Every structure is written in structure tokens, then in C-alpha cells.
Amino acid sequence: MKLLREDAFQWFKPIMKDFLEDNITEDRKTEIHRLFEDLLNFEQPIRRMEGDIDTKRTAERRLF
């Protein structure tokens, strides 16, 4: 979690807490499991908050 900054950290902190404690509603559990089951489900909200931190790699991926 140290790599997350500001808004992304504040967004992720309660998600991780709920995930670790596993003391949550079924709706919340479904949302959390969706985030962890696929990297893109997790990455998209963070990119919206943090922006693209590796623009070179992103550009390379889009070429192929």
C-alpha cells in the first residue's frame, strides 16, 4: 500500500481493511472480490485517481 498515493491510498485503505477482516456485507464482499480477481478491475479506479504512471509502457502496449 505504500506505493499508492493520496486519493488512491484513501480509496484503497478501507477496501483492504474490509478484505482482511472479512466482516462485511455480501454486496461489499462481491465488490471487493471483483477488484481482486482481475488486475484490470483494480487498476482502472487507481488510474482514474493517479493517472498513468508509466506512459512509455502504456504507449508500447498500445502499439502491439
C-alpha positions in Angstrom: 0.0 0.0 0.0 3.0 2.3 0.3 3.1 2.7 -3.5 -0.4 4.2 -3.5 -0.6 8.0 -3.1 -3.1 10.3 -1.7 -6.6 9.7 -3.2 -5.7 6.2 -4.3 -4.5 5.3 -0.9 -7.6 6.8 0.8 -9.8 4.8 -1.7 -7.9 1.5 -1.1 -7.3 1.6 2.6 -10.9 0.7 3.6 -11.1 -1.9 0.9 -8.1 -3.7 2.2 -9.3 -3.4 5.8 -12.7 -4.9 4.8 -10.9 -7.7 2.8 -8.6 -8.6 5.6 -11.3 -8.5 8.3 -13.9 -10.3 6.2 -16.6 -8.8 8.3 -18.7 -7.2 5.6 -22.0 -7.3 3.8 -22.4 -9.6 0.8 -22.7 -6.6 -1.6 -19.4 -5.2 -0.3 -17.8 -8.6 -0.4 -18.8 -9.0 -4.1 -17.3 -5.6 -4.9 -14.1 -6.4 -3.2 -13.7 -9.8 -4.7 -14.3 -8.3 -8.2 -11.4 -5.9 -7.6 -9.0 -8.6 -6.6 -10.0 -11.3 -9.1 -8.7 -9.3 -12.1 -5.9 -6.8 -12.2 -7.8 -4.5 -14.6 -10.7 -4.3 -12.2 -8.2 -3.0 -9.6 -6.1 -0.9 -11.9 -8.9 1.2 -13.6 -10.0 3.1 -10.5 -6.4 3.7 -9.5 -5.6 5.1 -12.9 -8.5 7.4 -12.7 -7.2 8.8 -9.5 -3.4 8.7 -10.1 -3.1 8.9 -13.8 -0.8 6.8 -15.9 2.5 6.5 -14.1 4.2 4.6 -16.9 3.3 6.4 -20.1 6.1 4.8 -22.0 5.0 1.2 -21.3 1.3 2.1 -22.0 2.3 3.5 -25.4 4.3 0.4 -26.2 1.4 -1.8 -25.2 -1.0 0.1 -27.5 1.3 -0.4 -30.4 1.1 -4.2 -30.2 
